[in-house]
Amino acid sequence: MAKMFMFLAAAALCLIGPAGHVHAKETGGCGSLERMFPGKVKEERSVCKVEFVRRDLQVTHMGLKMPPELMELALMANFGTAGGQTVLMGEFALLEGEVNPVIDALRRGGAEITALHNHMMGEHPRILYLHFQGMGDRDVLARAVQNAVRSVAKGT
């Protein structure tokens, strides 16, 4: 579900009108993001994707231990451009106690919270998925994501 959201978000970025083509290259590719998030950035279809898989969480679902990739346990943020501005869309898989510090870090950097919900029922510990978006200066938005990642438990 989260991967579908990220795909749809990236696709939506690509559908922005003629003056708002989305390209990572307009702002120098993913280089500055790669320096901020070493080893965590991939460029796909001119969108810079930052992803930290949550290997620090030991989650069971219906009594079975689940790998983080299957449960979409990750901190993900996509950066593109539209009309000369950076467009940010992301989703973080969080423990309940991580939600408010992450929201605070994202809001301080100008990102908007668009959803907070669960994807599963019966998992332990409880995982909440926080969706966010933003438009503006790439460095400011990237620092907001960096601070939000830092506020999450170590080990990602």
trRosetta pair geometry for C-beta under 8 A, 3 or more apart (Angstrom, degrees):
i j d omega theta_ij theta_ji phi_ij phi_ji
1 4 5.6 -53 -150 33 30 113
1 5 6.6 34 150 -21 63 102
1 72 7.1 -118 53 5 74 163
1 119 5.4 178 56 -140 138 116
2 5 5.5 -49 -151 32 36 114
2 6 6.4 33 152 -16 67 103
2 72 4.1 147 33 173 131 148
2 74 7.5 164 122 48 151 102
2 76 7.2 132 160 27 119 142
2 91 5.2 -164 -151 109 107 155
2 93 7.5 -52 -80 -60 163 103
2 119 6.8 -56 -40 -85 97 150
2 129 6.4 -139 -88 -143 115 142
3 6 5.7 -53 -148 38 34 110
3 7 6.3 37 151 -21 65 104
3 72 6.5 -133 -28 -110 85 123
4 7 5.6 -52 -147 36 32 113
4 8 6.2 30 155 -16 66 106
5 8 5.8 -59 -147 40 29 107
5 9 6.1 31 153 -22 65 107
5 91 6.2 81 93 -47 136 147
5 131 7.0 -97 167 -109 149 128
6 9 5.5 -50 -143 36 31 114
6 10 6.3 32 156 -17 64 104
6 49 7.8 70 178 -128 131 118
6 76 6.1 -48 -92 135 141 146
6 78 6.3 140 -157 -33 95 133
6 89 7.3 158 -128 115 63 110
6 91 6.6 -106 -64 13 98 120
7 10 5.9 -56 -149 38 29 108
7 11 6.2 29 151 -19 65 108
8 11 5.4 -53 -143 39 33 113
8 12 6.2 39 154 -24 65 102
9 12 5.6 -50 -148 33 30 113
9 13 6.7 36 150 -23 61 100
9 78 6.3 144 109 48 122 144
9 89 4.1 -164 177 130 139 156
9 133 8.0 -154 -145 -95 125 109
10 13 5.5 -47 -154 28 35 116
10 14 6.8 33 149 -18 63 104
10 44 7.5 -11 -153 96 157 108
10 45 6.8 96 166 76 125 128
10 47 5.1 -97 -134 -14 109 171
10 78 5.9 -107 -79 -174 93 162
10 80 7.3 129 -134 -39 71 139
10 89 7.6 -148 -59 62 56 134
11 14 5.6 -57 -155 35 36 112
11 15 6.7 31 150 -20 67 107
12 15 5.7 -60 -150 34 36 110
12 16 7.7 62 150 -46 61 80
13 16 6.3 -27 -170 -14 40 111
13 22 4.3 72 150 -84 99 165
13 47 6.6 105 78 -92 153 124
13 78 7.7 -134 -24 128 152 127
13 80 4.6 87 176 59 149 156
13 82 6.5 -134 -158 -55 80 120
13 87 5.6 165 -122 96 113 147
13 89 7.3 -136 -53 1 118 132
14 22 5.5 -95 -87 38 49 125
14 45 7.2 -37 -77 150 132 126
16 20 3.7 -77 136 105 119 121
16 21 7.2 -170 78 -82 98 19
16 22 6.2 102 30 -41 119 98
16 82 4.6 -3 96 -137 171 129
16 83 7.5 -105 151 -23 137 93
17 20 5.2 68 60 26 71 104
18 21 7.3 -5 -166 -45 35 89
19 83 5.7 42 128 -99 92 89
20 82 3.9 26 -175 -172 102 90
20 83 4.3 -28 -103 -40 88 86
21 82 7.3 -180 73 -121 19 61
22 46 6.2 141 120 108 77 118
22 47 6.8 9 146 -77 121 90
22 80 4.1 11 -170 163 112 130
22 81 5.9 153 -144 64 55 49
22 82 5.4 -22 -84 -71 80 82
22 87 6.7 -59 -120 35 112 134
23 26 4.6 106 82 -19 103 97
23 46 4.4 -62 -132 -173 55 137
23 80 7.1 87 21 -166 11 85
23 81 5.8 -37 59 51 56 107
24 27 6.9 -77 -174 49 46 87
24 29 5.5 47 130 -140 104 36
24 30 5.6 -10 176 -55 140 77
24 43 5.7 -123 50 -135 164 113
24 46 4.8 -170 9 -174 83 59
24 47 6.1 169 -48 -99 110 13
24 48 4.8 119 -120 -36 133 91
24 79 6.9 84 -111 103 96 88
24 80 6.3 -77 -65 -121 70 57
24 81 7.0 146 -94 -2 27 98
25 28 7.4 93 -161 -39 38 3
25 29 5.6 16 -103 -70 56 65
25 46 6.2 -63 -4 -133 90 101
26 81 4.6 -109 61 67 130 157
26 84 7.2 -129 158 -110 137 46
27 32 7.8 -65 138 22 102 127
27 81 5.6 150 -15 -63 111 139
27 86 6.7 0 -30 -78 166 95
27 138 5.6 128 171 -37 159 157
28 31 5.5 -70 140 36 104 116
28 32 6.5 69 89 -15 127 103
29 43 6.7 -46 -165 -86 87 152
29 48 7.6 112 165 -76 51 117
30 33 4.8 -63 -171 52 76 114
30 34 5.4 85 127 -34 91 98
30 41 5.0 170 165 156 132 133
30 42 7.9 -113 -124 119 177 8
30 43 4.9 -145 -20 -67 134 107
30 48 3.9 150 -106 -115 104 119
30 79 7.7 131 -116 69 84 119
31 34 5.6 -55 -145 32 29 112
31 35 6.7 27 157 -17 63 101
32 35 5.8 -51 -155 32 35 111
32 36 6.6 28 150 -13 65 107
32 138 7.0 92 81 126 140 126
32 139 7.0 -71 157 -88 144 85
32 142 7.1 -169 123 3 104 175
33 36 5.6 -59 -148 42 37 108
33 37 5.8 -18 168 30 74 107
33 41 5.0 130 117 -107 107 148
33 48 5.1 119 39 160 160 146
33 50 6.3 -122 178 -68 122 114
33 79 6.2 -173 -76 34 148 149
33 142 5.9 -136 -103 -124 81 135
34 37 6.8 -74 -124 65 23 71
34 38 6.6 59 172 -105 63 49
34 41 4.7 -114 -87 47 70 142
35 38 7.1 8 -143 -68 22 82
36 142 5.5 103 64 159 172 123
36 143 7.7 -113 -141 -80 143 54
36 146 5.6 -92 175 -79 115 132
37 40 4.1 -82 157 62 105 117
37 41 5.4 114 85 -45 110 99
37 50 5.0 32 99 -136 173 117
37 52 8.0 -114 -157 -55 116 100
37 146 7.1 -139 -65 -95 91 91
37 149 7.9 102 -108 7 108 170
40 50 5.4 42 127 -157 104 75
40 51 6.0 -162 -175 59 86 46
40 52 5.8 -13 -137 -70 136 74
41 48 5.8 -13 -162 -172 110 96
41 49 6.9 145 -154 75 55 48
41 50 5.4 -24 -94 -93 75 71
42 48 7.7 155 79 -156 35 50
42 49 5.0 -21 64 62 84 103
42 51 7.4 -14 14 16 106 111
43 46 7.1 9 -177 -108 101 18
43 47 7.1 156 -154 74 60 38
43 48 5.6 -29 -98 -98 77 61
43 49 7.3 167 -95 14 23 80
44 47 5.7 -27 71 60 72 90
44 49 5.9 10 17 -9 107 126
46 80 6.6 71 122 -131 84 99
47 78 5.2 1 169 -170 119 107
47 79 6.9 154 -169 73 68 42
47 80 4.5 -40 -111 -73 84 104
48 78 7.1 148 79 -159 50 53
48 79 4.3 -17 63 61 104 100
48 80 7.3 174 20 -71 71 50
49 76 7.0 -19 -170 -161 91 94
49 77 7.7 159 -156 84 47 44
49 78 5.3 -17 -103 -104 71 79
49 79 7.9 -163 -71 23 29 69
50 75 7.9 -35 122 115 94 84
50 76 6.9 154 86 -154 62 44
50 77 4.6 -5 57 59 110 90
50 78 7.6 -162 22 -75 72 32
50 79 7.3 46 -11 -8 104 104
50 90 7.9 -21 63 -109 99 124
50 145 6.7 99 74 147 152 146
51 74 5.4 -9 -164 180 93 133
51 75 7.1 154 -152 79 44 55
51 76 4.9 2 -105 -105 83 81
51 77 8.0 -171 -70 26 50 56
52 74 6.2 154 79 -162 48 74
52 75 4.3 2 53 49 104 103
52 76 7.9 -153 30 -65 60 48
52 149 6.2 112 1 -140 153 120
52 156 4.1 51 159 154 123 118
53 68 5.2 115 177 111 98 136
53 69 6.7 -23 -136 -71 129 76
53 73 6.8 67 -169 93 67 78
53 74 5.0 -40 -105 -100 47 94
53 156 7.0 172 77 -160 37 79
54 57 4.7 15 143 10 113 114
54 68 5.2 -173 69 -144 72 134
54 73 3.8 -94 53 149 116 100
54 74 5.9 -143 -10 -82 86 32
54 75 7.0 103 -60 -21 93 81
54 93 5.7 -107 -9 80 146 116
54 155 7.9 56 -161 103 57 95
54 156 5.6 -36 -105 -109 53 98
55 68 5.8 -105 -84 -10 51 152
55 155 6.3 -127 81 153 78 93
55 156 6.9 139 30 -124 74 41
56 153 5.5 -162 123 108 150 113
56 154 6.8 149 -103 100 152 45
56 155 2.9 106 -84 97 119 132
56 156 5.9 -67 -3 -59 117 59
57 68 6.6 111 62 -99 99 108
57 73 5.6 -128 57 -171 134 148
57 93 7.9 -101 11 121 160 115
57 95 7.4 180 -104 -56 120 104
57 125 7.3 -108 -154 41 106 103
57 127 7.6 73 -179 -91 159 114
58 65 6.8 -38 -174 -137 84 105
59 65 7.5 120 83 -151 44 57
59 66 5.4 -42 95 54 94 101
59 68 7.4 104 23 -95 117 65
59 71 5.6 -30 86 -3 146 176
59 73 6.4 175 1 -68 143 145
59 123 5.6 1 -176 -176 109 112
59 124 7.0 158 -153 79 62 40
59 125 6.8 -87 -108 37 79 60
59 127 6.5 1 -117 -43 142 128
60 63 6.0 -12 166 -152 122 12
60 64 6.0 155 -157 72 83 26
60 65 5.4 -47 -96 -85 80 47
60 66 6.6 138 -127 -1 27 87
60 123 6.8 164 86 -155 46 61
60 124 5.1 -9 58 57 94 92
61 64 6.1 -32 64 61 66 83
61 66 4.9 26 9 -32 109 138
61 71 6.7 174 -39 -94 135 116
61 120 5.9 -62 -129 177 121 156
61 122 6.2 84 -161 102 64 91
61 123 4.6 -24 -97 -99 81 84
61 124 7.9 176 -79 18 39 64
62 122 5.3 40 -70 130 65 135
66 70 5.2 -119 -178 78 101 122
66 71 4.9 95 121 -42 133 115
66 123 7.7 -56 21 -128 139 108
67 70 4.9 90 64 3 84 105
67 71 7.3 180 87 3 44 89
68 71 6.0 -70 -147 50 35 99
68 72 8.0 -101 165 68 62 4
68 73 3.8 -91 -153 59 87 115
68 74 7.0 112 156 -56 109 74
69 72 7.4 26 -173 -78 32 38
69 73 7.7 -71 -48 37 22 80
71 93 7.5 109 126 -150 95 157
71 119 7.8 142 -173 80 71 131
71 120 7.1 -51 -142 -22 95 143
71 123 7.1 107 -137 -124 132 147
71 127 7.0 105 162 25 123 170
72 93 6.3 158 117 -63 72 137
72 119 6.8 1 58 58 125 174
72 129 7.9 15 109 -101 117 129
73 93 4.6 -130 -136 97 50 156
73 127 6.8 -91 -103 -133 94 149
74 91 7.9 60 85 96 87 89
74 92 7.8 -113 110 -134 49 44
74 93 5.8 74 38 11 37 115
75 90 7.8 15 175 177 63 122
75 92 4.7 11 -123 -122 76 88
75 93 7.1 -114 -65 33 54 70
75 148 7.6 173 -161 116 128 101
75 149 5.5 130 136 -109 158 89
75 152 6.4 -146 -71 3 142 166
75 156 6.2 27 9 -172 122 157
76 90 5.5 -178 103 -152 62 82
76 91 5.2 7 59 57 104 77
76 92 7.2 -169 30 -77 58 48
77 88 6.3 -15 -172 -163 102 98
77 89 7.5 159 -155 85 56 35
77 90 3.6 -22 -104 -92 65 134
77 145 4.6 -15 -53 -133 173 144
78 88 7.1 151 79 -153 54 47
78 89 5.0 -13 57 63 104 83
78 90 6.3 175 14 -77 65 69
79 86 5.8 -24 -161 -164 97 109
79 87 7.3 145 -156 75 45 52
79 88 5.8 -12 -100 -98 70 73
79 138 6.6 76 -165 -139 132 98
79 141 7.2 144 -111 105 109 128
79 142 7.0 3 -84 -79 148 94
80 86 7.4 141 79 -156 33 59
80 87 4.9 -20 69 59 84 104
81 84 6.8 -3 179 -131 115 9
81 85 6.5 160 -153 80 75 32
81 86 5.7 -49 -97 -99 73 45
81 87 6.4 158 -112 7 17 87
81 138 7.9 -39 -85 -72 98 117
82 85 6.2 -28 68 62 66 83
82 87 5.0 41 7 -36 108 129
82 135 7.5 -59 56 -127 107 116
85 135 5.1 46 135 -179 134 94
85 136 6.1 -19 -164 -87 113 15
85 137 7.9 -65 -147 -59 80 32
86 134 7.9 11 106 106 94 91
86 135 6.9 168 85 -150 55 48
86 136 6.4 -30 56 74 92 39
86 137 6.6 19 22 147 119 13
86 138 3.8 138 -57 -81 149 75
86 141 5.6 -150 104 30 134 143
87 133 7.7 -20 -176 -166 78 93
87 134 7.7 165 -158 87 39 50
87 135 5.5 -11 -104 -102 63 83
88 111 6.2 -74 94 -108 136 107
88 132 7.4 -17 124 117 105 92
88 133 6.1 153 92 -160 71 44
88 134 4.2 3 53 54 117 90
88 135 7.2 -159 20 -69 79 36
88 141 4.6 -162 -40 179 145 139
88 145 7.2 -150 -155 -51 137 123
89 131 7.9 -9 -171 -171 79 89
89 132 7.4 174 -149 92 40 52
89 133 5.0 -2 -102 -106 70 86
90 111 8.0 -25 35 -153 114 145
90 131 7.2 170 93 -151 47 50
90 132 5.3 -10 61 59 90 90
90 133 7.6 171 20 -78 66 45
90 145 6.8 133 -36 -114 167 117
91 129 5.8 0 -173 -176 106 99
91 130 6.8 158 -153 80 53 48
91 131 5.1 -17 -98 -98 84 69
91 132 7.6 171 -80 18 38 70
92 102 5.9 -135 83 -172 161 154
92 129 7.2 164 80 -152 43 52
92 130 4.7 -10 56 56 94 102
92 132 7.7 16 -1 3 100 112
92 148 6.9 -122 -63 148 155 123
92 152 7.3 -144 -169 -75 130 140
93 127 5.4 -6 -173 -174 96 117
93 128 7.7 151 -157 78 48 38
93 129 5.7 -22 -100 -99 62 76
94 98 4.2 -139 -164 84 106 116
94 99 5.3 134 117 -74 144 67
94 102 6.1 -113 -98 4 149 154
94 127 7.1 133 65 -160 34 65
94 128 5.2 -35 70 68 89 87
94 129 7.4 153 20 -94 80 25
94 130 5.7 20 4 -6 130 113
94 152 6.9 -115 -115 -115 91 110
95 98 4.8 88 57 3 77 108
95 99 7.8 -122 93 -29 44 79
95 125 5.9 15 -123 112 102 136
95 126 7.3 98 -145 77 61 70
95 127 7.1 -51 -86 -108 47 56
95 128 7.6 68 -175 22 8 90
95 153 7.2 37 16 -12 130 125
96 99 6.1 -36 -164 -7 37 116
96 125 7.8 -113 0 158 94 114
96 126 5.8 34 -41 83 108 116
96 128 6.3 92 -88 -8 57 125
97 100 8.0 -52 -171 26 39 95
98 101 6.2 -70 -160 49 48 105
98 102 5.7 43 152 -22 82 115
98 151 6.9 135 -157 124 83 90
98 152 5.3 44 -153 -118 135 72
98 153 6.7 -84 -82 -17 128 85
99 102 6.1 -71 -153 39 24 108
99 103 6.2 22 158 -19 66 109
99 116 6.8 69 -149 -144 126 135
99 128 5.8 -5 -80 78 122 143
99 130 6.4 157 -133 -65 82 131
100 103 5.6 -52 -142 36 33 112
100 104 6.3 36 158 -21 65 104
101 104 5.6 -53 -147 35 32 114
101 105 6.4 31 156 -18 65 105
101 148 7.9 147 126 -137 75 59
101 151 4.0 -164 138 175 117 132
101 152 7.9 178 91 -64 117 47
102 105 5.8 -54 -147 36 32 109
102 106 6.3 28 157 -15 66 108
102 130 6.2 139 108 61 135 166
102 148 4.6 65 -148 -157 75 96
102 151 5.5 -174 -75 84 59 127
102 152 6.5 37 -78 -64 113 90
103 106 6.0 -60 -146 40 28 108
103 107 6.1 24 159 -16 66 111
103 113 5.7 -3 -131 -71 98 140
103 130 7.0 -129 -70 -150 84 145
104 107 6.0 -60 -144 40 26 107
104 108 6.3 30 158 -23 63 107
104 151 7.7 155 62 -115 98 168
105 108 5.9 -53 -148 31 28 113
105 109 6.9 12 157 -5 60 110
105 144 6.2 144 147 -166 75 65
105 147 4.0 -163 -160 115 118 102
105 148 4.0 176 94 -76 129 65
105 150 7.6 170 -126 55 157 89
105 151 5.2 -158 -29 -12 143 140
106 109 6.1 -72 -158 45 31 102
106 111 4.0 -67 177 67 92 125
106 113 6.8 107 94 -67 137 84
106 132 5.3 -80 -171 -139 152 162
106 134 7.8 -155 -177 -44 92 131
106 144 5.3 82 -131 165 43 112
106 145 7.4 43 -105 -83 83 50
106 148 5.1 34 -56 -75 83 136
107 110 7.7 85 -171 -45 33 10
107 111 6.5 -91 -77 65 33 71
107 112 7.8 63 -105 -102 73 34
107 113 7.2 -35 -66 -25 98 100
108 144 6.5 175 77 -118 74 95
108 147 7.2 -53 68 92 124 155
109 134 7.4 -20 114 -118 90 169
109 140 5.7 163 -164 159 85 75
109 141 6.0 124 150 -116 116 34
109 143 5.8 -177 -116 86 129 81
109 144 2.1 -139 58 -77 160 117
109 145 7.4 -110 85 -19 163 52
109 147 6.7 162 -39 36 127 126
109 148 8.0 -94 17 -30 134 104
110 134 5.5 102 114 -151 84 128
110 136 5.4 -30 131 28 152 156
110 140 6.0 36 18 134 131 121
110 141 6.5 -77 71 -85 108 75
110 144 6.5 -124 38 -53 69 153
111 132 4.8 38 159 167 123 124
111 133 6.7 161 -160 83 84 24
111 134 3.8 -80 -107 -51 65 128
111 141 6.5 102 -65 -137 96 85
111 144 5.3 166 -11 132 113 150
111 145 7.7 95 -46 -62 149 74
112 132 6.4 163 82 -157 43 75
112 133 5.5 -20 60 65 94 77
112 134 6.2 153 9 -81 73 70
113 116 6.8 -2 175 -40 120 102
113 130 6.7 -55 -140 -169 101 98
113 131 7.4 105 -168 81 59 57
113 132 5.4 -42 -106 -100 47 88
114 131 4.6 -63 69 108 97 103
114 132 6.1 161 7 -108 88 26
114 133 5.5 44 -34 2 131 104
115 129 7.6 1 111 106 101 88
115 130 7.4 170 90 -153 59 36
115 131 4.1 25 48 37 95 119
116 128 6.0 13 -175 171 88 118
116 129 7.3 171 -147 83 43 48
116 130 5.2 -1 -104 -106 83 71
116 131 7.5 -145 -63 22 44 72
117 128 7.0 162 87 -156 14 78
117 129 5.9 -25 69 58 65 92
118 121 7.0 92 122 -75 137 59
118 126 7.2 -66 -107 -170 125 89
118 127 6.8 112 -136 83 84 65
118 128 6.0 -63 -81 -108 69 57
118 129 6.9 124 -122 9 22 91
119 127 7.2 -32 33 97 95 110
119 129 5.6 60 -33 -19 102 138
120 123 4.6 70 94 -24 132 119
120 127 7.0 43 38 53 106 109
123 126 6.7 120 85 -113 87 36
123 127 5.7 -27 99 11 143 103
134 141 5.0 175 98 -120 135 118
134 144 7.3 72 -13 65 170 153
136 140 6.0 -49 115 69 118 127
136 141 6.0 145 67 -46 92 109
137 140 4.1 69 79 11 108 112
137 141 6.6 170 85 -9 55 86
138 141 6.0 -63 -147 42 28 106
138 142 5.9 26 158 -19 67 111
139 142 5.6 -54 -139 39 29 111
139 143 6.3 32 158 -20 64 104
140 143 5.9 -54 -150 34 27 110
140 144 6.7 32 149 -22 61 103
141 144 5.5 -50 -152 31 35 115
141 145 6.6 33 151 -16 66 102
142 145 5.7 -52 -151 37 35 110
142 146 6.2 39 149 -22 66 106
143 146 5.3 -51 -143 38 35 116
143 147 6.2 35 156 -18 67 104
144 147 5.9 -55 -147 38 28 108
144 148 6.3 30 152 -20 62 107
145 148 5.5 -55 -147 37 32 113
145 149 6.3 35 153 -21 66 103
146 149 5.8 -52 -149 34 30 111
146 150 6.4 31 151 -19 62 106
147 150 5.5 -52 -147 36 34 115
147 151 6.5 36 153 -24 64 104
148 151 5.7 -54 -152 30 32 112
148 152 7.2 36 149 -25 61 100
149 152 5.8 -54 -162 23 37 113
149 156 7.0 -122 -166 74 95 144
152 156 6.3 27 105 -16 126 140
153 156 7.5 114 84 -29 68 96
